[in-house]
Amino acid sequence: MQWVNTNLLHHIIFLLRPFAIHFNRDPVSEMSITYLPPEMYQKLFERSTPTPLRPKSSYFPELTPQISNLKLAGKSAPPQVLTTLHLLNDDIKSAHDIAEPFYYQGEHTCDYQHGIVHIRDGDYGNAMWWFGQLSHPLLAKNFAQSKEENLPMNKARQRARNFIAECERVGTGTSDDQRLEEKLYHQLKSLADWTIREFVEGK
């Protein structure tokens, strides 16, 4: 078997990754494809099916310790990034354990994540409460019906609550054409990019 310099190979992959952004099918993941380890990105952001509404277990159990110990830009990844990555891996407990201490601390990104945790663990009343008082610019962006729609926050909250009600009706099942699952998956990917941009690249 021919010997391959794996360090050189990884370096080449790292150098080429910015060019891959331009060919990425999902532009919402620009920050994620730039910063995350390639294998982790592929597993979490290029799933063959979207994230389930009510996962029974983590999608890739081996990713849990990798996410928890993740370093980005030479530092331990911020909790906001870790929470979203755990959610993308369907690891609800790990995500909740990180988001919970930020309760009532004015960290709106964690509040958004906390609300998603409770959609996915079936605590819909709690999810309604979180989204009913949430103020986060991504909320309006994620629930706008087009890029051109400038959605007021109160209407964004209402659409989020409507989304939760639809998720509750589906319960542990699957929505028609996986519409709700796709919506959730998009929110998680946009949250991942937001947290990397705000708490890693912006520092």
Secondary structure by P-SEA (a helix, b strand, c coil): ccccaaaaaaaaaaaacccccccccccccccccccccaaaaaacccccccccccccccccccaaaaaaacccccccccaaaaaaaaaaacaaaaaaaaacccccccaaaaaaaaaaaaaaacaaaaaaaaaaccccaaaaaaacccccccccaaaaaaaaaaaaaaaaaacccccccaaaaaaaaaaaaaaaaaaaacccccc
